Protein backbone atom coordinates (compact mmCIF):
# COMPACT_ATOMS: atom_id res chain seq x y z
CA UNK A 1 0.00 0.00 0.00
CA UNK A 2 1.32 3.43 -0.93
CA UNK A 3 1.79 6.15 1.68
CA UNK A 4 -0.89 8.39 0.16
CA UNK A 5 -3.40 5.50 0.17
CA UNK A 6 -2.60 4.76 3.83
CA UNK A 7 -3.08 8.43 4.75
CA UNK A 8 -6.47 8.41 3.03
CA UNK A 9 -7.50 5.21 4.86
CA UNK A 10 -6.44 6.47 8.29
CA UNK A 11 -8.17 9.78 7.73
CA UNK A 12 -11.41 8.00 6.82
CA UNK A 13 -11.21 5.72 9.84
CA UNK A 14 -10.50 8.49 12.35
CA UNK A 15 -13.40 9.07 14.74
CA UNK A 16 -15.14 12.23 13.49
CA UNK A 17 -16.81 12.96 16.81
CA UNK A 18 -13.56 13.57 18.67
CA UNK A 19 -12.23 17.11 19.14
CA UNK A 20 -9.29 17.74 16.86
CA UNK A 21 -6.86 18.36 19.73
CA UNK A 22 -7.74 15.04 21.37
CA UNK A 23 -7.55 13.17 18.11
CA UNK A 24 -4.19 14.76 17.33
CA UNK A 25 -2.83 13.67 20.72
CA UNK A 26 -3.98 10.10 20.09
CA UNK A 27 -2.41 10.01 16.64
CA UNK A 28 0.81 11.65 17.84
CA UNK A 29 1.05 9.00 20.54
CA UNK A 30 0.43 6.35 17.90
CA UNK A 31 3.22 7.90 15.82
CA UNK A 32 5.69 7.42 18.67
CA UNK A 33 4.50 3.88 19.38
CA UNK A 34 4.75 2.85 15.73
CA UNK A 35 8.28 4.24 15.43
CA UNK A 36 9.26 2.55 18.68
CA UNK A 37 7.79 -0.78 17.61
CA UNK A 38 9.63 -0.65 14.29
CA UNK A 39 12.87 0.33 16.02
CA UNK A 40 12.86 -2.38 18.67
CA UNK A 41 11.60 -5.02 16.23
CA UNK A 42 14.15 -4.47 13.47
CA UNK A 43 17.02 -2.32 14.78
CA UNK A 44 17.45 -2.24 18.55
CA UNK A 45 19.75 -0.31 20.84
CA UNK A 46 23.53 -0.31 20.53
CA UNK A 47 25.50 -3.09 22.16
CA UNK A 48 27.06 -0.80 24.78
CA UNK A 49 23.77 0.91 25.63
CA UNK A 50 24.14 0.61 29.42
CA UNK A 51 27.61 2.13 29.33
CA UNK A 52 26.49 4.85 26.89
CA UNK A 53 23.75 5.90 29.30
CA UNK A 54 26.47 7.06 31.67
CA UNK A 55 28.06 9.38 29.10
CA UNK A 56 27.05 12.99 28.55
CA UNK A 57 27.59 12.94 24.79
CA UNK A 58 25.18 10.05 24.30
CA UNK A 59 22.47 11.60 26.44
CA UNK A 60 22.95 14.96 24.74
CA UNK A 61 21.71 13.49 21.46
CA UNK A 62 18.32 13.01 23.09
CA UNK A 63 18.44 16.54 24.50
CA UNK A 64 18.53 17.65 20.86
CA UNK A 65 16.19 15.16 19.20
CA UNK A 66 13.39 15.11 21.77
CA UNK A 67 12.74 18.88 21.91
CA UNK A 68 12.90 18.93 18.12
CA UNK A 69 10.26 16.20 17.94
CA UNK A 70 8.04 17.80 20.60
CA UNK A 71 8.34 21.31 19.19
CA UNK A 72 7.70 20.33 15.58
CA UNK A 73 4.76 18.08 16.45
CA UNK A 74 3.17 20.74 18.65
CA UNK A 75 3.72 23.35 15.96
CA UNK A 76 2.03 21.09 13.42
CA UNK A 77 -0.96 20.90 15.77
CA UNK A 78 -1.07 24.69 15.98
CA UNK A 79 -0.83 25.04 12.19
CA UNK A 80 -3.73 22.62 11.86
CA UNK A 81 -5.97 24.95 13.87
CA UNK A 82 -6.56 28.40 12.35
CA UNK A 83 -5.94 31.08 14.94
CA UNK A 84 -4.06 28.78 17.33
CA UNK A 85 -0.87 30.15 18.81
CA UNK A 86 2.24 28.03 18.47
CA UNK A 87 4.78 30.46 19.88
CA UNK A 88 5.94 28.17 22.67
CA UNK A 89 6.23 25.25 20.25
CA UNK A 90 8.33 27.36 17.89
CA UNK A 91 10.61 28.34 20.76
CA UNK A 92 11.09 24.71 21.77
CA UNK A 93 11.74 23.83 18.14
CA UNK A 94 14.36 26.56 17.77
CA UNK A 95 16.07 25.56 21.00
CA UNK A 96 17.25 22.27 19.47
CA UNK A 97 19.53 23.70 16.75
CA UNK A 98 20.81 26.33 19.16
CA UNK A 99 21.80 23.64 21.65
CA UNK A 100 23.45 21.67 18.89
CA UNK A 101 25.37 24.73 17.69
CA UNK A 102 26.62 25.28 21.22
CA UNK A 103 27.68 21.65 21.50
CA UNK A 104 29.52 21.84 18.19
CA UNK A 105 31.38 24.95 19.33
CA UNK A 106 32.36 23.22 22.58
CA UNK A 107 33.50 20.15 20.65
CA UNK A 108 35.72 22.27 18.41
CA UNK A 109 37.26 23.99 21.42
CA UNK A 110 37.93 20.84 23.44
CA UNK A 111 38.93 18.45 20.62
CA UNK A 112 42.24 18.61 18.70
CA UNK A 113 41.75 19.83 15.10
CA UNK A 114 43.15 16.58 13.69
CA UNK A 115 40.25 14.70 15.30
CA UNK A 116 37.50 16.88 13.84
CA UNK A 117 37.19 15.09 10.51
CA UNK A 118 36.96 11.64 12.04
CA UNK A 119 34.34 12.76 14.52
CA UNK A 120 32.34 14.43 11.78
CA UNK A 121 32.40 11.54 9.29
CA UNK A 122 31.85 8.84 11.91
CA UNK A 123 31.01 5.24 11.08
CA UNK A 124 27.24 5.19 10.65
CA UNK A 125 26.41 7.84 8.07
CA UNK A 126 24.64 5.47 5.68
CA UNK A 127 22.50 4.07 8.49
CA UNK A 128 21.61 7.57 9.64
CA UNK A 129 20.57 8.56 6.12
CA UNK A 130 18.41 5.48 5.57
CA UNK A 131 17.03 4.40 8.95
CA UNK A 132 15.68 7.77 10.03
CA UNK A 133 13.46 8.20 6.91
CA UNK A 134 12.31 4.59 7.18
CA UNK A 135 11.41 4.95 10.85
CA UNK A 136 9.63 8.21 10.03
CA UNK A 137 7.17 6.61 7.58
CA UNK A 138 4.72 5.49 10.27
CA UNK A 139 4.79 8.75 12.27
CA UNK A 140 4.43 10.85 9.12
CA UNK A 141 1.43 8.82 8.03
CA UNK A 142 -0.24 9.26 11.43
CA UNK A 143 0.37 13.00 11.56
CA UNK A 144 -0.78 13.61 7.99
CA UNK A 145 -3.92 11.56 8.57
CA UNK A 146 -4.95 13.53 11.65
CA UNK A 147 -4.07 16.89 10.10
CA UNK A 148 -6.65 16.17 7.43
CA UNK A 149 -9.19 16.51 10.25
CA UNK A 150 -7.89 20.00 10.97
CA UNK A 151 -8.06 23.14 8.87
CA UNK A 152 -4.51 24.21 8.04
CA UNK A 153 -4.36 27.49 6.15
CA UNK A 154 -0.81 26.76 4.96
CA UNK A 155 -0.94 23.12 3.89
CA UNK A 156 2.59 22.91 2.51
CA UNK A 157 4.16 24.40 5.63
CA UNK A 158 1.96 22.28 7.89
CA UNK A 159 3.01 19.15 6.05
CA UNK A 160 6.67 20.13 6.20
CA UNK A 161 6.51 20.73 9.96
CA UNK A 162 4.70 17.42 10.42
CA UNK A 163 7.46 15.77 8.39
CA UNK A 164 10.07 17.38 10.61
CA UNK A 165 8.24 16.12 13.69
CA UNK A 166 8.02 12.60 12.25
CA UNK A 167 11.71 12.60 11.33
CA UNK A 168 12.69 13.90 14.77
CA UNK A 169 10.67 11.14 16.43
CA UNK A 170 12.54 8.66 14.24
CA UNK A 171 15.88 10.32 15.02
CA UNK A 172 15.20 10.05 18.75
CA UNK A 173 14.91 6.28 18.45
CA UNK A 174 17.78 5.98 15.99
CA UNK A 175 20.06 7.85 18.40
CA UNK A 176 19.80 4.89 20.77
CA UNK A 177 21.39 2.69 18.11
CA UNK A 178 23.99 5.05 16.68
CA UNK A 179 27.41 4.88 18.36
CA UNK A 180 28.62 8.12 16.80
CA UNK A 181 28.01 10.48 19.70
CA UNK A 182 29.96 13.52 18.52
CA UNK A 183 27.92 16.71 18.03
CA UNK A 184 29.93 17.16 14.82
CA UNK A 185 28.47 13.93 13.45
CA UNK A 186 24.98 14.92 14.51
CA UNK A 187 25.30 18.38 12.95
CA UNK A 188 26.49 16.97 9.63
CA UNK A 189 24.36 13.89 9.06
CA UNK A 190 21.10 14.20 11.02
CA UNK A 191 19.81 17.30 9.18
CA UNK A 192 19.86 15.46 5.84
CA UNK A 193 17.20 12.83 6.58
CA UNK A 194 15.23 15.42 8.56
CA UNK A 195 15.20 17.69 5.52
CA UNK A 196 14.23 14.78 3.26
CA UNK A 197 11.23 13.79 5.36
CA UNK A 198 10.24 17.46 5.76
CA UNK A 199 10.28 17.83 1.98
CA UNK A 200 8.10 14.72 1.66
CA UNK A 201 5.74 16.21 4.24
CA UNK A 202 5.59 19.43 2.27
CA UNK A 203 4.61 17.56 -0.89
CA UNK A 204 2.02 15.47 0.96
CA UNK A 205 0.64 18.57 2.66
CA UNK A 206 0.18 20.33 -0.66
CA UNK A 207 -1.74 17.32 -1.93
CA UNK A 208 -3.78 16.18 1.06
CA UNK A 209 -4.20 19.18 3.37
CA UNK A 210 -5.82 21.58 0.92
CA UNK A 211 -9.35 22.58 1.82
URCOR-V213968 format. One record per residue. N is the residue number from 1. PSI is psi in degrees with one decimal (999 if undefined). OMEGA is omega in degrees with one decimal (* if undefined). D_FIRST is the distance of its C-alpha to the first C-alpha in Angstrom with 1 decimal. Layout:
# URCOR-V213968
N_PSI_OMEGA_D_FIRST ; N_PSI_OMEGA_D_FIRST
This chain:
# URCOR-V213968
1_133.9_-179.9_0.0 ; 2_158.0_-178.1_3.8 ; 3_-43.0_-178.1_6.6 ; 4_-33.8_177.8_8.4 ; 5_-38.1_179.2_6.5 ; 6_-39.9_176.8_6.6 ; 7_-45.3_179.6_10.1 ; 8_-43.4_-178.7_11.0 ; 9_-45.3_179.5_10.3 ; 10_-38.3_179.5_12.3 ; 11_-37.3_179.5_14.9 ; 12_-33.7_-176.9_15.5 ; 13_-14.7_-178.9_16.0 ; 14_142.1_-177.2_18.3 ; 15_113.0_-174.0_21.9 ; 16_-21.6_-176.4_23.7 ; 17_-11.7_-179.0_27.1 ; 18_144.6_171.2_26.8 ; 19_148.2_-175.1_28.4 ; 20_-42.3_-178.4_26.2 ; 21_-43.0_-179.9_27.8 ; 22_-43.1_179.3_27.3 ; 23_-38.2_178.4_23.6 ; 24_-42.1_179.4_23.2 ; 25_-41.8_178.6_25.0 ; 26_-45.8_-177.1_22.8 ; 27_-34.0_176.0_19.6 ; 28_-39.4_175.6_21.3 ; 29_-41.4_177.1_22.4 ; 30_-36.1_178.9_19.0 ; 31_-43.9_179.2_18.0 ; 32_-43.5_-178.4_20.9 ; 33_-39.8_179.4_20.3 ; 34_-44.9_178.1_16.7 ; 35_-41.9_179.1_18.0 ; 36_-41.1_178.8_21.0 ; 37_-44.3_178.6_19.3 ; 38_-42.0_-177.9_17.2 ; 39_-51.4_-175.5_20.5 ; 40_-20.8_178.7_22.8 ; 41_-35.7_-171.0_20.6 ; 42_-16.3_-174.1_20.0 ; 43_-68.5_177.9_22.7 ; 44_167.2_-178.1_25.6 ; 45_163.5_179.6_28.7 ; 46_159.1_-174.1_31.2 ; 47_-29.0_-179.5_33.9 ; 48_35.2_-172.8_36.7 ; 49_-44.7_-177.5_35.0 ; 50_-41.1_177.0_38.1 ; 51_-41.0_-177.9_40.3 ; 52_-32.6_-179.9_38.1 ; 53_-18.9_-179.3_38.2 ; 54_8.6_-179.9_41.9 ; 55_140.7_-177.6_41.5 ; 56_-40.0_-175.8_41.4 ; 57_-37.2_177.9_39.3 ; 58_-48.4_-178.9_36.4 ; 59_-29.9_-178.1_36.6 ; 60_-28.5_177.9_36.9 ; 61_-36.5_179.2_33.4 ; 62_-29.2_176.2_32.2 ; 63_-19.5_175.2_34.8 ; 64_-50.8_-172.0_33.0 ; 65_-39.5_-175.7_29.3 ; 66_-45.9_174.5_29.7 ; 67_-34.5_177.5_31.6 ; 68_-43.6_178.8_29.2 ; 69_-46.1_-178.8_26.3 ; 70_-44.7_-178.5_28.4 ; 71_-44.6_-179.0_29.9 ; 72_-41.0_-179.8_26.7 ; 73_-42.9_178.2_24.9 ; 74_-36.3_178.1_28.1 ; 75_-36.4_175.6_28.5 ; 76_-39.7_176.1_25.1 ; 77_-45.5_-179.9_26.2 ; 78_-39.8_179.8_29.4 ; 79_-23.4_177.7_27.9 ; 80_-7.5_-179.8_25.8 ; 81_104.8_178.9_29.2 ; 82_130.2_179.1_31.7 ; 83_-10.9_179.7_35.0 ; 84_146.9_179.9_33.8 ; 85_126.8_-180.0_35.5 ; 86_27.5_-176.8_33.6 ; 87_-44.8_-178.8_36.7 ; 88_-37.2_179.1_36.6 ; 89_-38.9_178.2_33.0 ; 90_-37.7_178.4_33.7 ; 91_-41.3_177.1_36.7 ; 92_-41.6_179.6_34.7 ; 93_-43.5_-178.5_32.2 ; 94_-22.4_-179.2_35.0 ; 95_-31.9_-176.3_36.8 ; 96_-53.7_178.3_34.2 ; 97_-29.0_176.9_35.0 ; 98_-42.1_176.0_38.6 ; 99_-42.0_179.9_38.8 ; 100_-41.3_177.8_37.1 ; 101_-40.4_177.2_39.6 ; 102_-39.7_178.9_42.4 ; 103_-38.6_177.6_41.2 ; 104_-44.4_179.0_41.0 ; 105_-42.2_178.9_44.5 ; 106_-39.5_178.3_45.8 ; 107_-42.0_-179.8_44.2 ; 108_-31.6_-179.8_45.9 ; 109_-37.5_-172.1_49.2 ; 110_-9.9_-177.3_49.2 ; 111_137.6_177.4_47.8 ; 112_142.0_-178.1_49.8 ; 113_-33.8_-178.5_48.6 ; 114_-15.1_179.5_48.2 ; 115_-7.6_-175.7_45.5 ; 116_-47.7_-175.3_43.4 ; 117_-45.1_-179.9_41.5 ; 118_-40.2_178.6_40.6 ; 119_-35.3_-178.4_39.4 ; 120_-42.9_-178.4_37.3 ; 121_-43.7_177.3_35.6 ; 122_-158.1_-177.8_35.1 ; 123_-5.8_-169.8_33.3 ; 124_24.9_-174.7_29.7 ; 125_-44.8_-176.4_28.7 ; 126_-33.6_177.2_25.9 ; 127_-39.4_177.9_24.4 ; 128_-43.8_-175.6_24.8 ; 129_-21.7_-177.9_23.1 ; 130_-41.6_-173.9_20.0 ; 131_-36.0_179.8_19.7 ; 132_-49.3_176.5_20.2 ; 133_-37.8_179.7_17.2 ; 134_-43.9_178.1_15.0 ; 135_-22.6_-177.8_16.5 ; 136_-12.1_-176.1_16.1 ; 137_-48.0_-180.0_12.4 ; 138_-51.2_177.8_12.6 ; 139_-40.3_-179.8_15.8 ; 140_-40.5_178.2_14.9 ; 141_-44.5_179.3_12.0 ; 142_-46.2_-176.8_14.7 ; 143_-39.7_178.9_17.4 ; 144_-38.1_-179.8_15.8 ; 145_-45.2_-177.5_14.9 ; 146_-31.5_179.0_18.5 ; 147_-21.7_174.6_20.1 ; 148_-18.9_176.5_19.0 ; 149_-8.6_177.2_21.5 ; 150_-159.9_-179.8_24.1 ; 151_63.3_-178.6_26.1 ; 152_131.1_178.7_25.9 ; 153_-14.8_177.5_28.5 ; 154_80.7_-171.1_27.2 ; 155_-39.8_179.6_23.5 ; 156_-47.3_179.2_23.2 ; 157_-42.0_179.0_25.4 ; 158_-43.9_178.3_23.7 ; 159_-39.7_179.4_20.3 ; 160_-42.2_179.1_22.1 ; 161_-38.7_175.6_23.9 ; 162_-39.6_176.9_20.8 ; 163_-40.2_177.4_19.4 ; 164_-43.0_177.8_22.7 ; 165_-43.2_179.2_22.7 ; 166_-43.1_180.0_19.3 ; 167_-37.0_179.1_20.6 ; 168_-35.7_173.1_23.9 ; 169_-46.2_178.7_22.5 ; 170_-42.1_-179.3_20.9 ; 171_-33.1_178.3_24.2 ; 172_-43.9_177.3_26.1 ; 173_-43.7_-178.7_24.5 ; 174_-33.9_-179.1_24.7 ; 175_-25.6_178.7_28.3 ; 176_-15.5_178.2_29.1 ; 177_-33.1_-174.7_28.2 ; 178_130.6_178.5_29.7 ; 179_12.5_170.0_33.3 ; 180_102.0_-172.5_34.2 ; 181_0.3_-178.1_35.8 ; 182_136.0_173.1_37.7 ; 183_-27.4_177.4_37.2 ; 184_-42.0_176.6_37.5 ; 185_-45.3_-178.3_34.4 ; 186_-39.4_-178.4_32.5 ; 187_-30.0_-178.5_33.8 ; 188_-47.4_-168.1_32.9 ; 189_-37.6_-175.6_29.5 ; 190_-38.9_-178.8_27.7 ; 191_-25.2_-176.9_27.9 ; 192_-54.0_177.2_25.8 ; 193_-30.6_176.7_22.4 ; 194_-41.6_178.3_23.3 ; 195_-37.9_-179.9_24.0 ; 196_-47.3_-179.2_20.8 ; 197_-33.9_176.2_18.6 ; 198_-40.5_177.8_21.0 ; 199_-40.1_176.3_20.7 ; 200_-40.3_177.1_16.9 ; 201_-37.9_177.3_17.7 ; 202_-46.5_-179.4_20.3 ; 203_-42.6_178.2_18.2 ; 204_-37.7_178.2_15.6 ; 205_-42.3_178.1_18.8 ; 206_-29.3_-177.3_20.3 ; 207_-40.2_-169.8_17.5 ; 208_-16.0_-175.1_16.6 ; 209_8.1_176.5_19.9 ; 210_144.9_178.2_22.4 ; 211_999_*_24.5
